[in-house]
Amino acid sequence: MDMATRDPFEGLGKALARLREWRGFATQTEAAERLGFDKGQLSRWESENPRPTLENLGRLLVAYRVDLSDLVALLEEDPRPKPKTLEDVVSEAKMARLDELIRDVWKRHDELESRLQAIEARTSESTPSPPAPLPRAGEG
């Protein structure tokens, strides 16, 4: 079946279940209680019998703290990014610090380059020109 005739919401229930699990809710009951949904309704939405209305779908996305692109990625069967591990967070922090240090080095380099040019300019202005050659005997 091509994209023109394919139901764009095919697999919505499975995608909603995966979003629920991705957000750390192991069961529909846990999600329903914590997010303020009826457990039976959440169960029916995940089994697509019936599908949630657009309003309820929006409420679910907000409750799961995801946006429409996350849902679309699941519907298109794109792999979901895994939650970050402590190692990922530490690595990102190290990379951010390294980036900050590199920017600081470049800033200092530019400052020193500017100072060097100023010193060279002052040195060339204050250096006297060599004296004119003395005339030779009998010339002048």
VENJO-V222591 format. One record per residue. N is the residue number from 1. RES is the residue in one letter. PHI is phi in whole degrees, 0 to 359 (NA if undefined). BURIAL is 1 if it has 9 or more other ideal C-beta (glycine too) atoms within 8 Angstrom, else 0. Layout:
BEGIN
n=<N,N>
res=<RES,RES>
phi=<PHI,PHI>
burial=<BURIAL,BURIAL>
END
This chain:
BEGIN
n=<1,2,3,4,5,6,7,8,9,10,11,12,13,14,15,16,17,18,19,20,21,22,23,24,25,26,27,28,29,30,31,32,33,34,35,36,37,38,39,40,41,42,43,44,45,46,47,48,49,50,51,52,53,54,55,56,57,58,59,60,61,62,63,64,65,66,67,68,69,70,71,72,73,74,75,76,77,78,79,80,81,82,83,84,85,86,87,88,89,90,91,92,93,94,95,96,97,98,99,100,101,102,103,104,105,106,107,108,109,110,111,112,113,114,115,116,117,118,119,120,121,122,123,124,125,126,127,128,129,130,131,132,133,134,135,136,137,138,139,140>
res=<M,D,M,A,T,R,D,P,F,E,G,L,G,K,A,L,A,R,L,R,E,W,R,G,F,A,T,Q,T,E,A,A,E,R,L,G,F,D,K,G,Q,L,S,R,W,E,S,E,N,P,R,P,T,L,E,N,L,G,R,L,L,V,A,Y,R,V,D,L,S,D,L,V,A,L,L,E,E,D,P,R,P,K,P,K,T,L,E,D,V,V,S,E,A,K,M,A,R,L,D,E,L,I,R,D,V,W,K,R,H,D,E,L,E,S,R,L,Q,A,I,E,A,R,T,S,E,S,T,P,S,P,P,A,P,L,P,R,A,G,E,G>
phi=<NA,277,299,292,254,285,291,294,257,299,86,301,300,296,296,295,296,294,298,301,294,298,277,96,262,289,233,296,299,300,297,299,294,287,258,82,254,283,299,296,294,300,298,295,296,289,262,60,221,272,287,291,293,300,297,292,298,299,298,296,299,296,298,277,56,230,246,300,297,296,295,300,300,291,294,272,63,284,292,280,294,283,302,291,271,300,298,297,297,297,298,297,295,297,295,296,294,299,299,298,295,296,299,295,297,295,298,295,301,297,297,294,298,296,297,299,296,294,296,296,294,295,296,288,285,271,283,292,289,296,296,292,296,289,293,282,300,91,260,186>
burial=<0,0,0,0,0,0,0,0,0,0,1,1,1,1,1,1,1,1,1,1,1,1,1,0,1,0,0,1,0,1,1,1,0,0,0,0,1,0,1,0,1,1,1,1,1,1,0,0,0,0,1,1,0,0,0,1,1,0,1,1,1,0,1,1,0,1,0,0,0,1,1,0,1,1,1,0,0,0,0,1,0,0,0,0,0,0,0,0,1,0,0,1,0,0,0,0,0,0,0,0,0,0,0,0,0,0,0,0,0,0,0,0,0,0,0,0,0,0,0,0,0,0,0,0,0,0,0,0,0,0,0,0,0,0,0,0,0,0,0,0>
END
